[in-house]
């Protein structure tokens, strides 16, 4: 099986150095509203919609980019961690990777369905924000766990 869709193994370390701080800071921000103060800066926005203001299209806006920094750390770091080759990539690892990705997709959307039924108003918005990242988180946890268990069984 061709694995050209995976990043080289060396990118996993870079992924962890981005993903873990992003995850910790994201959890602190989402659940306890703790954030590192970052001054507002001017950025280009395709669309910006502030509360009680008009929508702005294709303009420069002043904004705190903390959310964007967290998102970039989590997405890029998570993708590098999740989709970097193992040192020895074989059929067993590819099967664990595929099953973990399928499982993470099912669990992610099951959580979303439950939230759609039982979580409402602004709390649902928080669930949607978290849900952008949970598929990667679920995949990484399950893949690493099953890979570790498989390696122990082979030893």
ABEGO torsion letter per residue (X at the ends): XBAAABBBAAAAAAAAAAAAAAAAAAAAAAAAGBBBBBBBBBBBBABBBBBGBBBBBGBBBBBBAAAAAAAAAAAAAAAAAAABBBABBBAAAAAAAAAAAAAAAAAAAAAAAAAAAABBEAAAAAAAAAAAAAAAAAAAAAAAAAAAAAAAAAX
